[in-house]
Amino acid sequence: ARRASRSGTSYLTDIVWWAGTIAMAVGQIGNFLAYTAVPTVLVTPLGALGVPFGSILASYLLKEKLNILGKLGCLLSCAGSVVLIIHSPKSESVTTQAELEEKLTNPVFVGYLCIVLLMLLLLIFWIAPAHGPTNIMVYISICSLLGSFTVPSTKGIGLAAQDILHNNPSSQRALCLCLVLLAVLGCSIIVQFRYINKALECFDSSVFGAIYYVVFTTLVLLASAILFREWSNVGLVDFLGMACGFTTVSVGIVLIQVFKEFNFNLGEMNKSNMKTD
């Protein structure tokens, strides 16, 4: 997006942008399929593994520099992911369409959605036009709040699709629910793409990616906790383990993304120490 803006053209005419967008879309389809199989509190944080693996591949294939802080970030991200897997919920809290409908009409979740919608309206129509290009948190907040719709919608579509495919008596209701959730999912993804590209035109992609991961994951986990109540069967030890794992992954992502241009080398430090002596 930045390269297209520098050349005076739209990013929609950039072949590289389209190639990257299609590749991301394919990856997100796989990511969405994972939401239908395992708890959200496990899938969302593990999505960060694409960052360290991408950095490692880029260092070998594209000859990009990966400093000692970046390598430490890769190690922390992988270690935190292992901790998340060990302490994640072992079973789903919502497994049928009837349970999903009950959760969607829960007053607590409805109230949460109303608050999210109000915040989105304020951000999109009042705050973003005035402060979006100068404050990175505006675009990040919009995209992250929309995650409150994308991830639960994806999980709901998977549950509703089970009744549709099995031709159950409630398949007609399941079809209507599935169509509504597909519409919500589609609108959320389109708006997220719009504001992600706006953010990449104005801010450094590394800083945006690191902050976006932490805020997006936190809000998605909050929405999923309210809707699916996946934390209800998690003990104190597992809760603390997942909190530590998520924090470790977040620190690793920040080290990889934010400090990748930081010139830090142990060999140079040893040389400087030898000169001092």
N, C-alpha and C positions, 0 to 999 in steps of 0.2 A: 504493500500500500504506500509506503514512504517513497519507494523508488518510482512508482507511477506518478505520485504527486510532484516529485522533483522534475520529471520529464514533461509535466503539464498535461498528462492524460489521466483517465480514470483507471483505477485498479481493476475494473471489470473488463478492460481490454488487455490485461496483462496475462500472458499464457502461464507464466510461472505462478501467479496468484491462483489461477484456476486449477493448475496441477496440485498445488498445495492444499487448496480447498477441497478438491475431490478426495485426496489422500486422507485428509482429516475427517471427511464425511464417512469414508469406509471404516476408519478407526472408531468413529463414534457409533456406527451401527453395531460393531462388535461390543463396544462398551455398553450400549443400551441393552443388547441381548443378555449381557452378564447381569444387569439389574433384575431381570426376570428370574434368575436362577439362584442368586445368593443375596444375603442382606445388604442393604445400601451402605451401612456403616463400614462394610469391608470393601465394596467396589470403588466407591468414590475416592478414598485416600489412596488406594492402590493405582489409580489412574496416573498418579505422579511418577510412576516408574518409567513412563515414556521419556521423562526429562533426563535422568541419568543415563539411560541406554542411548538416547539420542545424542547426548554430549560425548559419550564414549565412541560411538560410531563416527560422529563428525570429526573427532580427533584423529582417527585412523584413516577414514575414507576421504575426508575433505581437508585434512591436515590443519584443522583448527586447533588453537592452543588451549590445552586443558591444564590449568595451573594446579598447585598443590591443594588450594582451597576447593577447587572444582572436584578433584579426586576424593577429597574428604567428604564433600557433599554427596557424591555418588555412593560412597560407602555408608554414610548415615541414612540416605534414602532407602537403600536396600535393607539395612539393619532394622530401620523403623517399620518397613513393610512386613518383615518376618514377624516382628512383635505384634503387628495388627492382625496377621493371619492366625497367630496362636491364640489371641484373646478375643477374637471376633465372636458374635453370637453363632451358635451351632445350628439353629433352626429358625425358620421364618415365623413371624407373628401373624401374618395375613397370607392365607393360602387359597382362598376362594373369592369369587366375585361378590357373594353376599356379604362377606366380612369387609371387603373393600368398600362397598356402598355404605355400610354402617360407619366405617372410619371417615369416609368423605363427608358425611353429614354430621359428624361430631361437632358440637358447638365450639370446642377449643380450636379445632383445625379450621373451621369456617371463620372464626375470629382472627386467626393468624393470617389467613388468606386476605381478609379485608384490610388488615394492616399493611401487608405486602403490596397489595394493589394501590392503596393510598400513597405509600412511599414511592412506588414506581411512577405514578401520575405526577407527583411533585418533582421527582428527579428528571423525568423525560421532558415535561412541558415548561417547567420553571427554572430548575437549577442547571440542567445540562446546557441549554442555550447560552447561559451567562457565564458559567464557571467550568463547563466540561473541558474546554481546551487547555485550561490552566491547572486544574485539580484532577489528578489521576484517580482519586477515589470516587469521583462522580460516575465515570464510565464503568469502573469496577463494581460499584454498588448496583448499577442497573443490571449488568450481566449476571452478577451473583444472585440477586433477588429473583431473577428469572429462572435460576436453577431450582427455586422452590416449586416451579411448575414442571420443568422438563423431567427431572429425575422421578418424582412421584407419578407423573403421567406415564412415563415409560414403563415403570413397574406395574401400574394399573392396566396398561394395554396388554401386557403379558398375561396377567391374571384373567382379564376379560376374554382374551383370545382362546384360552383353554376351554371355556364354555362354548364358544362359537364353533371351534373345531370338533368338539365332542358331541355337538348337536343336542345339548341338554334342553330341557323344557324352558329354561331361562335364557336361551341363546339370543332371543330377540332383544331382551333388555341388555344383554351383554354386548350386542352389536351396537346399540344406541350409545352405551357407555364408552365403547371402544372408539366410535366416531367422534364423540365429544372430546375425549382425551387426545385423539390424534390431532384435532383442530387446535387444542391448547398447546400441544407439543410443537406443531408446525409454526404457530405464531411466535412462540417463545424462542425457537431456534432462529427464525428470521430476524427478530429484534436483537438477539444476542450477536449474530453475525454483523449486523449493522454497527452496533456500538463497539464491538471488538475492533473492527476495521477503523472506526473513528479514533479509538484509543491508540492504535498502532501508528496512525498518522501524526499523532501529537506527542507520544511518549516513547521512551526506550522500551523495546519489546522484552528485554530481560527483566527489567524492574516490573513492568506490567504483568508478565507471566508469573513471577514469584508471588506478588501481592494477590493477584487474581486467584491463584491456586488456593491460598490460605483462606481468603474470604469466601470464595465459592464453595469450597469443601465444608467450611464451618456452617454456612447457611443451609446447604443441602442436608447436612446431618441433622440440623435443627428441624427442618421441615419434615424429614423422614421420621425423626423421633416423635414428633407430634402426631403424624398421620399413622405410621405403622407401629409405633411404640416398640421398636426393636430393642430398646435399652431396658425394657421391663424385665427381661430374663437374664440380664447381665449382672453378675456379682460385683462387689466392690473391687476385688483383685483384678478382674477382667476389665472393669471400667478404667481403673488406674493404668493398667497395661496398655489399653487402647489410647488413652490420653497421652501417655509417654511415647507410644509409637507414632501417633499423629504429629506430636511436637517434634520428634526426631526427623520425620520425613519433611516437615515444613522447614526446619533449620537447614537440612540438606539441600532443598530446592533453592532457598535463599542464597546459600553458598555457591551453588552452581550458576544461578542466573545473574545475581546482582554483582558478584565479585569475579566474573569470568575474565574481565579486562584488567583485573588487579595484578600488577607485576610483582609476584611474590615467588621466590625460588630459594629452596633450602641450600643449594650449592652456593649461591651468591652470599647468603647469610654466613656460611662457614668461611668463605673467602674474606668477608669483612671482619669477622672475628679474629681470623689469623693476622690480618693487617694490624688490628688494634693491639694484639699481643706483641 
